[in-house]
Amino acid sequence: MTTGPVGRPRSESARHAVLRAVDDLLVEVGYAGVTMKGIAERAGVGRQTVYRWWSTTAEILLEACVDDAREELATAPQPDAHREVHGYLRLLEAFLLHSHAGACYRVLLGETQHDTRVRDLVARADILAPSARACLERVGAHLGRDRLTDDLHVAELVGPLVYSVLTTGRGPDLDALTTHLLTAWA
């Protein structure tokens, strides 16, 4: 009985080429113009390779986004709660407004509104929560609070910024938001 994956193992260089290709195509042609064929051509791999590992463009976008978000939203511990929150919000704002991965995330959020398969993919991936929880854990330690990492606190931390970027194309006043959050959590 076989316990490993069926089929050929992924080539990491092909995987990275596909993830770079989907980022580039999204920026160049928008979500509607991104196709599996276009991704394969841009990545320099066969379409069969792409279809063997992913069944939709949303899956490829999501994988690219998750990998990049993990890297781009990692924050170093700060000496106080204010710097923890403000530093994380600055990174999140840069991710959402200036990063290819942030563009992927915004596109995926839009697609969740009318495609339940994409909604389920995004919900399972929980792209922002791991970095938000890491920040909140350190904020809780600074404030002497336990359990500051539940879903409500994650939503309070990321929600206002995501909402502002999606509705206005810019972030809110990060100083005011930081002060508001810390006052609510004190």
C-alpha positions in Angstrom: 0.0 0.0 0.0 1.4 3.4 -1.0 1.3 6.2 1.6 2.9 9.0 -0.5 1.3 11.3 -3.0 0.3 9.9 -6.4 2.0 11.2 -9.5 5.2 13.1 -10.0 6.5 15.2 -7.2 6.4 18.9 -7.6 9.5 20.6 -9.0 10.1 23.5 -6.7 11.6 25.6 -9.5 8.4 25.0 -11.6 6.2 25.8 -8.6 8.0 29.1 -7.9 7.8 30.0 -11.6 4.1 29.4 -11.6 3.6 31.5 -8.5 5.7 34.4 -9.9 3.8 34.1 -13.2 0.3 34.3 -11.5 1.5 37.4 -9.6 2.8 39.1 -12.7 -0.2 38.3 -14.8 -2.6 39.5 -12.1 -0.9 42.9 -12.1 -0.7 43.1 -15.9 -4.1 41.8 -17.1 -6.3 41.6 -14.0 -8.1 38.6 -12.5 -10.4 38.1 -15.5 -7.5 37.8 -17.8 -5.5 35.3 -15.8 -5.9 31.8 -17.4 -4.2 28.5 -16.7 -2.8 28.6 -20.2 -1.4 32.1 -19.7 0.2 31.1 -16.4 1.8 28.0 -17.9 3.2 30.0 -20.8 4.5 32.8 -18.5 6.1 30.2 -16.2 7.6 28.2 -19.0 5.9 25.0 -17.9 3.4 22.8 -19.6 -0.3 23.2 -18.9 -0.4 19.7 -17.6 2.1 20.7 -14.9 -0.2 23.5 -13.8 -3.3 21.4 -13.9 -1.6 18.5 -12.0 -1.0 20.7 -9.0 -3.9 23.2 -9.1 -7.4 23.0 -10.4 -8.2 26.7 -10.6 -6.4 30.0 -11.0 -7.8 31.0 -7.5 -5.9 28.1 -6.0 -2.7 29.3 -7.6 -3.3 32.9 -6.5 -4.1 31.7 -3.0 -0.9 29.7 -2.7 1.1 32.7 -4.0 -0.6 35.0 -1.5 -0.2 32.7 1.5 3.5 32.2 0.9 4.1 35.9 0.4 1.8 37.1 3.3 3.7 34.9 5.8 6.9 36.6 4.8 5.7 40.1 4.3 3.6 40.3 7.5 6.2 38.8 9.9 7.0 41.3 12.6 9.8 41.4 15.1 8.9 41.8 18.8 8.6 45.4 19.9 9.3 46.9 23.4 5.7 48.0 24.0 2.1 47.4 22.9 1.8 50.6 20.9 4.8 49.8 18.7 3.5 46.2 18.3 0.2 47.3 16.9 1.4 50.2 14.9 4.2 48.2 13.4 1.9 45.4 12.4 -0.7 47.8 10.9 2.1 49.5 8.8 3.1 46.2 7.4 -0.5 45.2 6.7 -1.1 48.5 5.0 2.0 48.1 2.8 0.9 44.5 2.0 -2.6 45.5 1.0 -1.7 48.6 -1.0 1.7 47.9 -2.5 2.4 44.2 -2.6 1.6 41.8 -5.5 0.5 39.3 -2.8 -1.8 42.0 -1.3 -3.3 42.6 -4.8 -3.9 38.8 -5.0 -5.6 38.9 -1.6 -7.8 41.8 -2.6 -8.8 40.0 -5.8 -9.6 36.8 -3.9 -11.7 38.8 -1.4 -13.7 40.2 -4.3 -14.2 36.8 -5.8 -15.4 35.4 -2.4 -18.5 37.5 -2.9 -19.9 35.5 -5.8 -17.9 32.2 -5.9 -18.4 29.9 -2.9 -15.5 27.8 -3.9 -13.1 30.8 -3.7 -14.8 31.8 -0.4 -14.1 28.4 1.0 -10.5 28.4 -0.2 -9.9 31.8 1.4 -11.6 30.9 4.6 -9.5 27.7 5.0 -6.3 29.6 4.2 -6.9 32.3 6.8 -4.3 34.5 5.2 -4.1 37.3 7.7 -4.9 35.6 11.0 -1.6 33.9 11.7 0.4 37.1 11.6 -2.3 39.0 13.4 -2.4 36.4 16.2 1.4 36.6 16.6 1.1 40.4 17.0 -1.8 40.0 19.4 -0.1 37.5 21.5 2.8 40.0 22.1 0.3 42.8 22.7 -1.5 40.7 25.3 1.8 40.0 27.0 2.6 43.8 27.1 -0.9 44.5 28.5 -1.0 41.6 30.9 -4.0 40.2 29.1 -4.7 36.5 28.3 -6.7 35.4 25.3 -6.2 38.5 23.2 -5.8 36.2 20.1 -9.4 35.0 19.5 -11.2 35.6 16.2 -12.9 38.8 17.5 -9.5 40.4 18.3 -8.1 39.4 15.0 -11.1 41.0 13.3 -10.7 44.2 15.4 -7.0 44.4 14.4 -7.2 43.7 10.7 -10.8 44.6 9.9 -10.7 48.4 9.9 -7.6 48.5 7.7 -8.9 45.9 5.2 -12.3 47.7 5.1 -10.6 51.1 4.5 -8.4 49.8 1.7 -11.2 48.0 0.0 -13.6 50.9 0.1 -11.3 53.9 -0.3 -8.1 52.6 -1.8 -6.1 53.9 1.1 -5.5 53.0 4.8 -7.0 54.8 7.8 -5.0 57.0 10.2 -2.8 54.3 11.7 -2.0 56.4 14.8 -5.7 56.9 15.6 -6.5 53.2 14.9 -3.6 52.1 17.1 -4.8 54.3 20.0 -8.4 53.2 19.5 -7.5 49.5 19.6 -5.2 49.7 22.6 -7.9 51.7 24.5 -10.5 49.0 23.7 -8.1 46.2 24.8 -6.8 47.8 28.0 
